[in-house]
């Protein structure tokens, strides 16, 4: 049994878009948790200053990357919402290109 709200073949199912957003959000949370646990378990007190600085830069960069991934998640959610709206209105991309070449 196929779980889809789509009645037309070739259309993106809204359920798939919703699941993609949820899976991405869960993966983001798990990734942040893993990085935080790794940082808290790493003892840098016995390392040289340069090594401590490098480790600090790595974790700072990782947290900055996760901040950007939150923006990507918001964009993915917006695309999913637009897909659901387009699907609900009966629209979609039917091909034909730009400029009315569908009748050729």
C-alpha positions as CSV (number, residue, x, y, z in Angstrom):
1,X,0.0,0.0,0.0
2,X,1.5,3.3,-1.1
3,X,1.2,6.1,1.5
4,X,0.6,9.2,-0.5
5,X,-1.9,12.1,-0.7
6,X,-1.2,12.5,-4.4
7,X,-3.8,11.2,-6.9
8,X,-1.7,11.9,-10.0
9,X,1.3,9.9,-11.0
10,X,4.6,11.9,-11.1
11,X,3.6,14.4,-8.5
12,X,5.5,14.8,-5.3
13,X,3.5,13.5,-2.4
14,X,3.1,16.0,0.5
15,X,3.7,13.2,3.0
16,X,7.2,12.8,1.5
17,X,8.0,16.5,1.9
18,X,6.8,16.4,5.5
19,X,8.9,13.3,6.3
20,X,11.9,15.0,4.7
21,X,11.6,18.0,7.0
22,X,11.1,15.8,10.1
23,X,14.0,13.5,9.3
24,X,16.3,16.5,8.6
25,X,15.3,18.1,11.9
26,X,16.0,15.0,13.9
27,X,19.3,14.5,12.2
28,X,20.2,18.1,13.0
29,X,19.4,17.6,16.7
30,X,21.3,14.4,16.9
31,X,24.3,16.0,15.2
32,X,24.4,18.9,17.6
33,X,24.1,16.5,20.5
34,X,27.0,14.4,19.3
35,X,29.3,17.5,18.8
36,X,28.4,18.8,22.2
37,X,29.1,15.5,23.9
38,X,32.4,15.2,22.0
39,X,33.4,18.7,23.1
40,X,32.5,18.1,26.7
41,X,34.4,14.8,26.9
42,X,37.6,16.2,25.2
43,X,40.1,17.3,27.8
44,X,42.3,20.0,26.5
45,X,43.9,21.3,29.7
46,X,47.1,19.3,29.2
47,X,47.5,20.3,25.5
48,X,49.7,23.1,24.2
49,X,48.1,26.5,23.5
50,X,48.1,26.0,19.7
51,X,46.3,22.6,20.0
52,X,43.7,24.1,22.3
53,X,43.2,26.9,19.9
54,X,42.8,24.5,16.9
55,X,40.3,22.4,18.8
56,X,38.3,25.5,19.8
57,X,38.3,26.6,16.1
58,X,37.0,23.2,15.0
59,X,34.1,23.2,17.4
60,X,33.3,26.8,16.7
61,X,33.2,26.0,13.0
62,X,31.0,23.0,13.6
63,X,28.5,25.1,15.6
64,X,28.5,27.7,12.8
65,X,27.8,25.0,10.3
66,X,24.8,23.8,12.4
67,X,23.5,27.4,12.5
68,X,23.6,27.4,8.7
69,X,21.9,24.0,8.6
70,X,19.0,25.5,10.6
71,X,18.5,28.0,7.7
72,X,18.6,25.1,5.2
73,X,16.0,23.3,7.3
74,X,13.7,26.4,7.2
75,X,14.1,26.6,3.4
76,X,13.3,22.9,3.2
77,X,10.2,23.4,5.3
78,X,9.2,26.3,3.0
79,X,9.6,24.2,-0.1
80,X,7.5,21.4,1.5
81,X,4.7,23.9,2.4
82,X,4.8,25.3,-1.2
83,X,4.6,21.7,-2.6
84,X,1.6,21.0,-0.4
85,X,-0.1,24.2,-1.5
86,X,0.6,23.6,-5.2
87,X,-0.6,20.0,-4.8
88,X,-3.8,21.1,-3.0
89,X,-4.6,23.6,-5.7
90,X,-4.4,21.0,-8.3
91,X,-1.4,22.6,-9.9
92,X,2.1,21.3,-10.4
93,X,4.6,21.2,-13.1
94,X,3.2,19.6,-16.2
95,X,6.2,20.2,-18.4
96,X,6.2,22.0,-21.7
97,X,9.0,24.5,-20.9
98,X,8.7,28.2,-20.8
99,X,7.0,30.2,-23.5
100,X,4.1,27.9,-24.4
101,X,6.0,25.1,-26.2
102,X,3.5,22.6,-24.7
103,X,1.3,22.7,-27.8
104,X,4.1,22.0,-30.3
